[in-house]
């Protein structure tokens, strides 16, 4: 219980005032998509290598762009369906979590430089019914679409909703999720000579992810700076 209380106190100190941001009017689906399209155009000229690569690959392929637009449009439709600002914030934050999770597998393979046979073991674990070559292609395409949408939701949350939860707090959540997910993937591709991570340690990392997600979602529902403690 002490560890949970400590997490609550930390989030209160850091982000408890984040709800005291300028109010925003309801964001329609049209407005959300307009902002997202502009975000992609700006990203393609950003001169930030990874950001620019994702946007360029999206914009240069009509098929990929159409697929992204459909997926992203569905995410933004869920946000637009909410009528209250707090509910729109929560829906957008939930979408952010989903996008972080979707792009994590490709990021793991890229950052860990995963090659055969570990790559085959990893992909077969997550996609047992899919051919490995098809899995690699599908994961790359999903990464491009998810990374593009993630840029857009960050922009909407920060610049249209005026919510600092979409800055450092979301970055910290992504770090915590990567810590857990990368450890999980390390276990999947581990050889007999690799030290195994204790199951309770991995479970603890997963629980920490869940705690942070619930706490940040609770902050979107705070009114006038009042912290609503999540029931961990």
PLY file of the C-alpha trace (Angstrom):
ply
format ascii 1.0
element vertex 232
property float x
property float y
property float z
element edge 231
property int vertex1
property int vertex2
end_header
0.00 0.00 0.00
2.91 2.34 0.74
4.19 2.04 -2.82
0.76 2.88 -4.24
0.36 5.85 -1.93
3.81 7.04 -3.01
2.81 6.87 -6.69
-0.36 8.84 -6.02
1.60 11.52 -4.15
4.17 11.74 -6.94
1.52 12.24 -9.62
-0.33 14.80 -7.52
2.85 16.83 -7.04
3.83 16.66 -10.69
0.54 16.84 -12.57
-2.18 17.73 -10.08
-2.51 21.23 -11.55
-2.50 20.08 -15.17
-6.29 20.20 -15.23
-6.15 23.94 -14.58
-5.53 24.64 -18.26
-7.49 26.99 -20.54
-10.85 25.49 -21.42
-11.41 24.26 -24.96
-14.59 23.96 -26.96
-15.85 20.57 -28.07
-13.63 19.19 -30.83
-15.57 17.79 -33.76
-14.37 14.88 -35.89
-13.76 17.29 -38.75
-11.59 19.54 -36.55
-9.62 16.60 -35.19
-8.91 15.23 -38.67
-8.01 18.69 -39.98
-5.46 19.07 -37.17
-4.13 15.56 -37.82
-3.62 16.16 -41.54
-1.76 19.38 -40.82
0.34 17.60 -38.20
1.47 15.07 -40.81
2.32 17.80 -43.30
4.35 19.66 -40.68
6.07 16.44 -39.56
7.25 15.74 -43.10
9.10 19.09 -43.02
10.24 18.87 -39.40
13.89 17.94 -40.05
13.60 15.51 -37.14
14.79 12.22 -38.69
12.38 9.67 -37.21
9.40 12.00 -37.28
10.12 13.02 -40.86
10.64 9.43 -42.03
7.30 8.28 -40.61
5.37 11.18 -42.13
7.13 10.91 -45.49
6.47 7.18 -45.79
2.84 7.79 -44.98
2.38 10.67 -47.41
4.28 9.03 -50.28
2.11 5.90 -50.35
-1.56 6.47 -51.27
-2.46 2.96 -50.05
-0.74 3.41 -46.68
-2.17 6.90 -46.29
-5.71 5.70 -46.99
-5.32 2.88 -44.47
-3.95 5.29 -41.86
-6.70 7.82 -42.51
-9.34 5.16 -41.94
-7.76 3.88 -38.71
-7.00 7.32 -37.38
-10.44 8.56 -38.34
-11.95 5.82 -36.20
-9.83 6.85 -33.21
-10.80 10.49 -33.63
-14.45 9.55 -34.04
-14.35 8.00 -30.57
-12.96 11.26 -29.19
-15.47 13.42 -31.05
-18.36 11.29 -29.77
-17.73 12.52 -26.23
-19.50 15.76 -25.42
-17.64 16.97 -22.33
-14.02 18.25 -22.34
-12.93 15.85 -19.59
-14.43 12.91 -21.50
-12.69 13.99 -24.70
-9.38 14.22 -22.83
-9.89 10.75 -21.41
-10.78 9.28 -24.81
-7.71 10.87 -26.41
-5.45 9.67 -23.60
-6.84 6.14 -23.97
-6.10 6.30 -27.69
-2.54 7.40 -26.85
-2.05 4.35 -24.65
-3.29 2.04 -27.41
-0.92 3.60 -29.95
2.06 3.26 -27.61
1.23 -0.44 -27.27
0.70 -0.97 -31.00
4.05 0.41 -32.07
6.08 -1.16 -29.25
6.87 -4.49 -30.94
8.49 -2.91 -34.00
10.36 -0.45 -31.77
11.67 -3.36 -29.69
12.95 -5.21 -32.78
14.57 -2.05 -34.11
16.19 -0.89 -30.87
17.34 -4.37 -29.85
18.46 -5.08 -33.44
16.64 -8.42 -33.31
17.74 -10.82 -36.05
17.12 -14.47 -36.91
16.39 -16.82 -35.26
15.21 -14.64 -32.32
13.03 -12.56 -34.65
11.18 -15.66 -35.85
10.68 -16.83 -32.26
9.31 -13.43 -31.25
6.94 -13.04 -34.19
5.67 -16.60 -33.91
4.87 -15.93 -30.28
2.66 -12.94 -31.08
1.36 -14.15 -34.47
1.35 -17.97 -34.48
-0.98 -18.17 -37.49
0.98 -15.76 -39.67
3.98 -16.28 -41.94
7.12 -14.64 -40.52
7.77 -12.56 -43.65
4.18 -11.33 -43.62
4.51 -10.55 -39.90
7.60 -8.38 -40.45
5.85 -6.44 -43.22
2.64 -6.08 -41.24
4.44 -4.89 -38.10
6.36 -2.25 -40.05
3.18 -0.97 -41.66
1.41 -0.90 -38.32
4.33 0.96 -36.77
4.20 3.67 -39.45
0.44 4.15 -39.02
0.57 4.02 -35.22
3.58 6.34 -34.92
1.85 8.82 -37.24
-1.35 8.73 -35.17
0.64 9.08 -31.97
2.21 12.30 -33.27
-1.27 13.57 -34.03
-2.81 12.78 -30.64
0.14 14.42 -28.90
-0.46 17.52 -31.01
-4.20 17.55 -30.35
-3.78 16.99 -26.61
-1.05 19.58 -26.21
-2.11 22.31 -28.66
-5.90 21.98 -28.93
-6.82 20.66 -25.48
-4.02 22.61 -23.74
-3.33 19.59 -21.53
0.19 18.97 -20.21
-0.69 15.32 -19.61
0.19 14.84 -23.28
3.74 16.06 -22.70
6.04 14.68 -19.97
3.43 12.46 -18.24
2.69 10.57 -21.46
6.41 10.30 -22.23
6.99 8.79 -18.80
4.16 6.32 -19.31
5.74 5.23 -22.58
9.09 4.71 -20.83
7.42 2.60 -18.13
5.53 0.56 -20.73
8.69 -0.01 -22.77
10.52 -1.17 -19.67
7.87 -3.83 -19.09
7.27 -4.81 -22.72
10.95 -5.01 -23.62
11.60 -7.22 -20.59
8.69 -9.41 -21.68
10.11 -9.73 -25.20
13.59 -10.40 -23.81
12.10 -13.37 -21.98
10.49 -14.69 -25.16
13.73 -14.66 -27.17
15.99 -15.67 -24.28
18.33 -18.63 -24.77
19.32 -21.17 -22.14
22.46 -19.16 -21.40
20.46 -15.97 -20.74
19.54 -15.08 -17.18
15.77 -15.36 -16.72
13.81 -12.52 -15.13
11.79 -13.72 -12.11
8.09 -13.97 -12.91
7.12 -11.83 -9.94
9.45 -9.05 -11.11
7.84 -9.03 -14.57
4.39 -9.06 -12.97
5.40 -6.11 -10.82
6.49 -4.16 -13.90
3.17 -4.91 -15.60
1.28 -3.79 -12.51
3.22 -0.53 -12.46
2.12 0.15 -16.03
-1.50 -0.43 -15.03
-1.20 1.86 -12.00
0.22 4.74 -14.03
-2.42 4.34 -16.73
-5.26 4.45 -14.19
-3.71 7.41 -12.37
-3.29 9.48 -15.53
-6.81 8.69 -16.69
-8.09 9.78 -13.27
-6.38 13.15 -13.73
-8.42 13.81 -16.89
-11.55 13.64 -14.73
-10.30 16.03 -12.05
-12.40 19.15 -11.63
-10.94 22.50 -10.50
-7.66 20.89 -9.47
-9.32 18.24 -7.27
-7.44 14.96 -7.39
-9.71 11.91 -7.70
-7.70 9.01 -6.37
-7.84 5.92 -8.59
-8.74 2.66 -6.87
-5.58 0.64 -7.40
0 1
1 2
2 3
3 4
4 5
5 6
6 7
7 8
8 9
9 10
10 11
11 12
12 13
13 14
14 15
15 16
16 17
17 18
18 19
19 20
20 21
21 22
22 23
23 24
24 25
25 26
26 27
27 28
28 29
29 30
30 31
31 32
32 33
33 34
34 35
35 36
36 37
37 38
38 39
39 40
40 41
41 42
42 43
43 44
44 45
45 46
46 47
47 48
48 49
49 50
50 51
51 52
52 53
53 54
54 55
55 56
56 57
57 58
58 59
59 60
60 61
61 62
62 63
63 64
64 65
65 66
66 67
67 68
68 69
69 70
70 71
71 72
72 73
73 74
74 75
75 76
76 77
77 78
78 79
79 80
80 81
81 82
82 83
83 84
84 85
85 86
86 87
87 88
88 89
89 90
90 91
91 92
92 93
93 94
94 95
95 96
96 97
97 98
98 99
99 100
100 101
101 102
102 103
103 104
104 105
105 106
106 107
107 108
108 109
109 110
110 111
111 112
112 113
113 114
114 115
115 116
116 117
117 118
118 119
119 120
120 121
121 122
122 123
123 124
124 125
125 126
126 127
127 128
128 129
129 130
130 131
131 132
132 133
133 134
134 135
135 136
136 137
137 138
138 139
139 140
140 141
141 142
142 143
143 144
144 145
145 146
146 147
147 148
148 149
149 150
150 151
151 152
152 153
153 154
154 155
155 156
156 157
157 158
158 159
159 160
160 161
161 162
162 163
163 164
164 165
165 166
166 167
167 168
168 169
169 170
170 171
171 172
172 173
173 174
174 175
175 176
176 177
177 178
178 179
179 180
180 181
181 182
182 183
183 184
184 185
185 186
186 187
187 188
188 189
189 190
190 191
191 192
192 193
193 194
194 195
195 196
196 197
197 198
198 199
199 200
200 201
201 202
202 203
203 204
204 205
205 206
206 207
207 208
208 209
209 210
210 211
211 212
212 213
213 214
214 215
215 216
216 217
217 218
218 219
219 220
220 221
221 222
222 223
223 224
224 225
225 226
226 227
227 228
228 229
229 230
230 231
